[in-house]
């Protein structure tokens, strides 16, 4: 009663409304910039069961905007780190952390465990996957997106309303739209947009206000101007999704094979001899990798500096998250160089792995001398 007093004394919510929140089950896809404020406010509001799915680990570049984490969380899986923080915020709710990637194989089973799905992802592949799984499992989807100083919020598949594909029928061309690792993002923006997403979740559960179904809310943090765009439902697009139900779980197989074709884990990379490690981040980005002989070529100038690479040697490329390194591999392919591989883990994991290796070698050396 005391914890939720400010809710309960609102006539629009009351004890009945708070009980609705306590009985609700909400899954948040992604515990990054958007996921952090979404999770904080939903946990504080008393959502009875919160699910968090994210395979990513906390990187130092996240701390500028992902306010659930601190320096002690670096290198830790985001879903697990978020659960620890949220348990401290509200120990009266149930929190499920899924330290895995959302896929076509697990999405439907996972979504069926929850009432509402909230999309805090940062890439189009996942957004279309989330939308299609929501349509097939008949779950409302609370959507949010950010870019530099602008954000969007909407609610899809709510009470037979429009879906994400009704607004954007086709995926944009791969890598045609830059992400925040390349263009940057205002630190407070995901807090604003994520809080709006949490607000939509509460409205849906409580049955109050006007849910943003059939509308796309667009916000500009620099001017504080906002625009609301009406979304027309497309039965044709929805029917396309419904028809692929039996084949849904097979789709990621093709996508995964495409990614794995030119990717490698840091553990595998460290076992290779005579391989060339290439850091495609900008020079100012941290952490610095000192445990390896690394060639620094920023992606912004990668195409112009390919001549520096040894054509006979395997090229192991890395960045903060794997996005830019994959682009660098594509650039090499276009130049008919096919021995380039993107390291799956980001720079923080590489730093940790190589630092541990150096510490082990120092310990072995010390023991030998002793």
N, C-alpha and C positions, 0 to 999 in steps of 0.2 A: 504493500500500500504506500509506504513512504517513498520507495524508489520511483514509482510511477505516478506520484501525487499530482504533478503538473499536467499529466495527461488526464487523469481521472476527474479532475475538477473542471475540465473542459466539457461543456454540455454535449458537444458534438462527438465526444469519445466516451467518457464515463468508464465505469467498471466493465460494462459489456464490451465496449470497444477495446479496452486493454486486454480483455480475455481473448478477443479475436486475434490480436497481435501475438499473444502468448501461444496460441494454437497454430499460428501460421508457420509455413516452411518455405524458406526463400534460398535459392541457389545463386551465388554471385560468381560469374565467369571472369576470372582475372582479378588478382589482388595487387594491381599496379596503381597508376595515378587516379583512375576513376574508382577502382575497387576499394581503395583505402577509405575515402569518406563515406562511400556507400555502406561498407561494413561497419564502420564506427557508429554511424547514426542508426542503422538497423539494430545493432547489438544494444545500443543505449536505449532504444525505444522498446526493447523487450520482445523482439521477434523470437518465438519459441525455439525454432530450429534454423540455424544458419549453415549453409554449405559454402565452402570456398574451394574452387579448383584452379590451380596454377602450377605449372611445372618450373617456372622461372625461379631464379635465386636473386636475393637482394644485392644490388650493385651500388657502389658509392654514388653514381650519377642519379640513382633513384631518390636519394634523400632530399633533393631540392623540392620535391612535390609529394612524395609518398610518405605521408606523415605518420603512418602506423609504425614505421621502422626507425631504428637508430643505428649507431656505429656497431653495437653489439650484434645486430642482425645480419651484418655483411656476410655473404656467402651462404646464408641459410635459405632454404626453400620459402617462398613467400606465403604459401598457404599455411605452413606450419608456424612461421614467425607471426603471421596475422592472428592465428588462433591463440597463441600465447598472450598477445597484447589484449585481445578481445575478452579472453577469460578473466583478465584482471579488471577490465572495464565493466563486465557483467558476468558474474559467475553463476547466475541463476538460469541461464539459457544453455541449450545444447549447440555445440559448434563442431561441424564435421570438416576436417581438412583433407583435401584430395591432392596429394603432391604428384600430379600426373597431368598429361596433356589431354585436353578435351578432344575427342576423336569421333569419327563416324561409327566406331565400334562401341563406344561407351556412352554416347550422348543420350540416346533414348532411354536406356535403363536408368541413368542418373537423373534425367529430367522428370521421370515418372515418380521419383521420390519427393518431389517438391511442388509447391503450389504456383510459385512465380519464379521466373528466370530473369536475372539482371545481367545485362551484357556490359562488362567493363573491359573488353578486349581491345587490342590496338592494331588489328590487322583485318583485312577484308575476308581472308579465307575463313577465319573463325566467325566473323559476323554472319556470313551466309550459312555456315554450319549451324550456328545457334538458332538463326531464324527458321531454317528448315526443320530442325529437331523440335522447335516449339510448335510449328504447324502440325507436325506428325503426332506430337504428344498432347496437342491442344492445351498449351500453356501460354499465358500472357508473357510478353517479353518487354522489359523496360530497357530501352536503348539509350546509349549516350556515346558521343564522339567528340574529340577535341583536336584542334589544329592551330598551333602557334598562339593566337589570341582569341580564337573563336571556338564555340561549342554548339552542340546540337543535342536535343532530348526529344524522345517520343516514346509512345507505348504501342507495340505492335501485337497483332493476333489477340486483341482483347475484345471479348464478347462479339466474336464474328467480324471484327474490324479489319482494316488493312494490315498487311505484313510488310516486312522490310523489302521484300522483292517487289511489292506494289510500287514502292518509291524508287528503288534501284534494281531493275529486273536483272541486269547483267553485272558480273564482277568486272571491275576495271582491269585493264591490262596489268600483268604482273610487274611490280616495281614502278608503275607509272605515277604513283602518288607517294611522295616522301613521308617518312615518319618522324616522330619527335627526336629520334637520335640523330637525324640529319638536319632538321630545320629548327629544333628547339621548341619549347612550350613554356608559357608563363606559369610559374609555379603554383599560383593560386587558382588557375583556371580549372584543373581537374577537381579541386575542392568545391568550386561553385557548381559545376555540371554534375558531379557525383552526388552532391547534396540534393540537387533537383531530382535526380533519379531515385534517391531514397525517399523523397517526398511523394513521388508517384507510386512507389510501392505501398507506402502507408495509406494513401488515398484509396488504392485498389482494395486493400485488406479491410479498411474501415468503411468503405462504401460512402465516402464523403467527397465533396468537391467535384470538379470536372476533370476526369482523367484525360491525359494527352493522347487519346486514341484518334487516329485520323488526322493528326496534326503534327507538324515538325516545328519545334521551337528552336530558333537560332539566336545565339547570344554573342555579342561582341564586347570583350572585356575592356577594350581601349575607349570605346565611345559609350558604353552601357546601353547601346541600342539593341533592340530585339525585334525579331520578325517571326510571325507564325504562318507557316505554309500548310494549306489543306492538302491531304493525301487522299487520292481516289483509290478505292479498292479495285484490284484487278483479279477477277475470278479466274482468268486464264493463267496468271502466274501462280496462284494458289493451287490450281488443279495440277500444274506441272509438278509441284512439290509432292502433292498427295499421291501422284502416280508412281513416284520413285520409292515408295515405302519399302517394297520388297528388296530393292537394290541399295538402299540407303547405307547399310553397314559395309558395303564393298567399296564405297567411293574413295575413302582415304588411302586405300592400298596403292592406287595409282599416284596420288599426291606424295605419299611417303616414299615410294620408290624413287620418285623424281628428286626428292631432297637428298636421300641417302646415296644417290649415284655419285655425288661429288662432295660428300661430307665425311667427317672423321671425328672421333672422340679425342679428347686431349690425352687419354691413357694410350690410345693407339698411336697417336702422333709422337709421343715421347719415346716410343719403342723404335721408330724409324731412324735409320742411319743416313747421313748425308742429305737430310731434308732441309729445306729453307723455310724458316718461319718468317711470316710477313704480317706486320701490324698495319691495318688499313684505317686505323683511327687517326684523328687529328693529333698533332704533336702535343697539345696541352692536356689531352685526356688521361685520366688516371684509372687504375694504377699502372705504373711503369713496370714492364716485364724485364727484370734484370737477370733472371735465372736461365735465360736462353739467349742465343745469338740471334737477335731479331733485326730484320730490315724494316725500317719505317717508310711506308709509302701511303699517304692518305688517299682514300678513295677519290677525293675531289681531284687528284692529279694522277690517279693510278694509270689511266690509259696512256698518258704522256711519258710515264716512267717505266713501262713494262720492259724496256731494253736493259734495265738493270738486273733482271732476273736471269738465273741460269736455266736455259731451256731444257737441259738434261735432268735437272733435279726436281723431285717432288716439291711443290710449293704449298705450304700449309698456312692458310690465311685466317686471321681472326680480327674481331672488333669487340664492341661491348656486348652484343647480343646475338651475333651471327647473321644479321640482315645485310650489313655492308660487305661482309666477307663473301656472302653468296653472290652479291652483285659483282665483286671482283673476280670470282670464278667465272661468271658469265662473260666478263670482258676478256678474260684469257681464252675462253672457248671461241669467241668471235675472232680472235687472232690465231686460231688454230693451235692453241696450246691447251692440251687436255690433261695435264698432270697437276692441275691445281685443285686443292681440297679446302673446303671451309670447315674450320674446327667448330663443333657443335656448341661447346661451352663458351661463355663470354670471357672477357679479359680477367675478371675477378677470380673465376674458377681456375683459369690458366695460371694466374699469379699464385693462387693458393697451392695448386698442384706442384708448380716448379719450386716454390719456396719450401714445401715439405721435402721435395727431392734433395734440395741443397742442404737442408738441415740434417737429413739422413746421411748424406755423404760426409758432412762435417763430423757427425757423431762417429761414423765408421773410421774416419781418418784419425780422430782423437783416440779411439780405442786401440788402433794399430800402433800409434806412437806410444801409448801407455804400456 
